[in-house]
Amino acid sequence: QVQLVESGGSLVQPGGSLRLSCAASGINFSIYAMGWYRQAPGKQRDLVAGISPGGSTNYADSVKGRFTISRDNAKNTVYLQMNSLKPEDTAVYYCNTRSATRSYWGQGTQVTVSS
């Protein structure tokens, strides 16, 4: 059974930093691409950042230069380091991976950027 468990969300002031973690189980983590998505109230869920099994990364234009995705295959964990946070980064952040037949999601972690 595949499980993705996010953590690290919080209330933070504009300009602050957070690191999100997503612990995966039930998969051979090292061969799966992983992604972070976010969904703000009333908006669709959008890709924030992705990382391939080999470590190649891609980012949404809105977070380039501020967010960094990384993975630790020994810990079956993917991270999202978020710096220079803005109020528009406020959303529920979800971890995602896909097999050949389906997509898997975590329960999400709330990030609120506000003074």
N, C-alpha and C positions, 0 to 999 in steps of 0.2 A: 504494500500500500504506500503510494507516494504521499509524502507530507512535506509542506513548506511552511516554516514558522518564522514570521518576521518579528523583529524587535528593534527598539531604539528610537521610535517616534516620540515626539515631545512638543511642548510649547517653547519657542525660541524667539529671541528678538531679531529684527532685521539686521543683517550683517553677521549673524552668528553661524555656528556650524553644528552639524549633527552627523553621526554615523549610524546608518541602518545596517542591520544584519538579517540574513535569511539562512536558517539552518534547514538543510534538505535531508530527507531520509527516504528509503525505499527505492532509490535509484542508484545506478553507477554514476555518481555525481561527476566524475572527471570527464566523461564523454558527452555531457549535456551542455548545450548553450543555456545561459541563464539571462534573465532580464528583470529590470525594475520598471514598473508602470505606476502611473498615478492617476487619481480621479478626484477632481474638485467637485463640490456640490453643483448639480445641474449640468455637468459637462461629461463628455465621454472619457473613457479610460485610454490614456495615451502612453506610448513607450517613452521612457526617460533615458534608459541606457541598457545596453546589452553587452554580453561578453561571451566569446566563443570558447569551446573546450581548449583551444590553444592560447587563449588570452587576448585575442583581438577584440577591440572595443568599438562601440558606436554610441553616439549621444544625440539626443534631441538638440536642435539649435539653441533652444532657450536655456539649456544648462551647460553647454560647452564652455570649458574653462573654469567652471565652478564646481561641477560634480565629477567624481571619479568612481567608476565601478571596478571592483577587483574580486578575486576568488582565491580561496584557500582549499585546495582539493583534499588536503590531509584532514581538514575539519568539516568537509562537506558544507561549506558556508560561502555565500556571496555577500559582498558588502557594497554599500553606496555611501561614499564620503561626500557630504554636501557642505560646501563653504559659501560664504557671501550670500546667505539665504535672503530671499525677498518675500514680501507678503504673497505674491502670486505663486510661490512654491507651495502654499498651503493646500494640502490634499491628503487623501488616504493613499499610501504607497503600498503597492503589491509586488510580491515576488512571483516570477513565472518561469516555467520551463515547459517544453513540449516533447512528446514522444512522436512516433510515426502516426499514432492514431488519435491522440488527444492532447489538450492543453491542461496544465495544472497551475492552480493559484493558491497562494497563501490567504490568510484571513485579513491581511492588511494591517498597517500601523499608521496612526494619525500623526501628521506633521502640521503644526500650526506656527506660522511666522507672524508675529504681532508684537507691537510695543505696548 
